[in-house]
Amino acid sequence: MNKRPTPMRLSDVVAAHVRELIVSGQLHSGAFIRPEAVADELGVSATPAREGLLQLQTEGFLSVEPRRGFMVTALSSDDIRDIYDAQALLGGELTARAAATITPAAVDELEGIQDALERAAAAEDFDEEERLNHQFHALIYRISGSRKMRWLIKTTLAYAPRKFFAAVEGWPEASAQDHRAIIEHLRANDPEKARAAMARHIRNAGTLLADHLAQGDKPS
């Protein structure tokens, strides 16, 4: 019997929406956000809107200014590179562990996901490409069997744009192209080469996002 996914709380929907606006550079450091405006935009009440913004405050995306409300905190290019360096270490280790035990059938499944991802990229269906990219990584990490390390890497994924996947120049192309080397080394059951390929892929994504944010911070 398949377990139904747990619906997101409205406050989590709010947090995810505003978080992606910040990470993708749609909202810049110093911008003020009113819970009422977010509530109107998403069609929710003010209470979950405020709860979602408070959640982002605890995550360091927002600060609360007396009598002024929630303000976007600085997220520098160096911050992004540091986060993706950490993610590359974790993702590389998980991929190395997966390479040691992955079956040919699982590699075939990854290739099927990648084929579909490349078709989505060619059609500029960025929502589908983002979904398949997430599926690709999730399958590799699940095969590793390392639950705690998977939880750790999940905490860094808040810094990966999803709804605004195509807003970062080069990001869709990197997702479509970098995976083939990872698949090759997984099929060869080569942990160290698989580790290096995944780490390189994640650091490349971090560089693209950091450069995107740096461009957004430049005066027009």
SVG drawing of the C-alpha trace seen along z (x, -y; Angstrom):
<svg xmlns="http://www.w3.org/2000/svg" viewBox="-7 -51 46 56">
<polyline fill="none" stroke="black" stroke-width="0.4" points="0.0,0.0 1.5,-3.3 1.7,-6.0 0.2,-9.3 2.5,-12.3 1.8,-14.5 0.3,-17.8 2.5,-20.8 1.4,-23.2 0.4,-26.6 3.2,-28.2 5.7,-25.8 4.2,-26.8 4.8,-30.4 8.3,-29.7 9.2,-27.7 7.8,-30.5 9.6,-33.4 12.8,-31.3 13.0,-30.6 12.4,-34.3 15.5,-35.1 17.7,-32.2 16.9,-32.9 17.6,-36.6 14.0,-37.8 14.2,-39.4 17.4,-41.3 19.1,-42.0 17.4,-44.9 13.9,-44.3 11.0,-44.4 8.3,-41.8 4.8,-42.3 3.0,-39.1 -0.3,-40.7 1.2,-41.0 2.5,-37.4 -0.9,-36.2 -2.7,-38.0 -0.3,-36.7 -0.6,-33.1 -4.3,-33.2 -3.7,-32.3 -4.6,-34.0 -2.2,-36.3 -1.4,-33.9 0.4,-31.1 2.0,-33.9 3.6,-35.3 4.5,-31.9 6.2,-31.1 8.2,-34.4 9.2,-33.6 10.5,-30.2 12.7,-32.0 13.9,-34.2 15.1,-31.2 16.8,-29.9 18.7,-33.2 16.9,-34.4 15.1,-37.2 15.5,-39.5 12.9,-41.4 13.3,-45.2 11.5,-47.0 8.3,-48.8 9.3,-47.9 8.7,-44.2 10.6,-41.4 13.7,-42.3 15.7,-40.1 19.2,-39.5 22.4,-39.5 23.1,-36.3 26.5,-36.7 28.1,-34.8 30.6,-33.5 27.8,-32.1 26.4,-30.2 29.8,-28.8 30.4,-27.7 27.0,-26.0 27.5,-24.2 31.0,-23.1 29.5,-21.4 26.8,-19.9 29.5,-18.6 31.3,-16.8 28.0,-15.2 26.7,-14.4 30.1,-13.1 30.2,-10.7 26.7,-9.5 27.4,-8.9 30.6,-7.0 28.6,-4.7 25.9,-4.2 28.6,-3.2 29.8,-0.4 26.4,1.4 24.3,0.0 22.8,2.6 22.7,2.5 18.9,2.2 19.2,-0.9 21.7,-2.4 19.2,-1.7 16.6,-3.6 18.9,-6.6 19.6,-6.6 15.8,-6.6 15.4,-9.6 18.3,-11.3 16.9,-10.6 13.6,-12.2 15.5,-15.1 17.3,-15.9 14.1,-15.7 12.6,-18.2 15.6,-20.5 15.4,-20.4 11.7,-21.3 12.5,-24.1 10.1,-22.4 12.0,-23.7 9.4,-22.5 9.7,-19.0 13.5,-19.2 13.7,-20.4 11.5,-17.6 13.6,-15.0 16.8,-16.5 15.5,-16.1 14.5,-12.6 17.9,-11.7 19.8,-12.9 17.2,-11.4 17.5,-8.0 21.3,-8.0 21.3,-9.2 18.6,-6.7 20.7,-3.8 23.6,-4.9 21.5,-3.8 22.9,-6.6 19.8,-8.1 21.6,-10.6 23.8,-11.9 20.8,-12.2 19.1,-14.3 22.1,-16.5 22.2,-17.2 18.5,-17.8 19.1,-20.8 21.2,-22.5 18.6,-22.0 16.7,-25.1 19.4,-27.1 18.6,-25.4 16.0,-27.3 13.1,-25.1 10.2,-27.2 12.7,-29.6 14.9,-26.9 15.3,-28.6 16.1,-32.0 19.8,-31.0 21.7,-31.2 23.4,-27.9 21.6,-25.9 19.2,-23.9 22.1,-23.1 24.3,-21.9 21.6,-19.6 21.1,-18.1 24.8,-17.6 26.7,-16.8 24.8,-13.7 26.2,-11.5 29.6,-11.3 28.0,-10.4 26.0,-7.6 29.2,-6.3 31.1,-5.9 28.1,-4.4 27.8,-1.7 31.5,-0.9 31.0,-0.7 33.9,-3.1 33.3,-5.0 36.1,-7.5 35.3,-8.6 31.6,-8.7 32.4,-10.9 34.5,-13.3 31.9,-13.6 29.0,-14.4 31.2,-16.8 32.2,-18.6 28.6,-18.8 27.3,-20.3 30.2,-22.8 29.4,-23.8 25.8,-24.5 27.0,-26.5 29.2,-28.6 26.4,-29.3 24.0,-30.4 26.7,-32.5 27.5,-34.3 23.8,-34.9 23.3,-36.4 26.5,-38.6 25.0,-39.9 21.8,-40.8 23.7,-42.7 25.3,-45.0 23.9,-48.5 21.9,-48.9"/>
</svg>
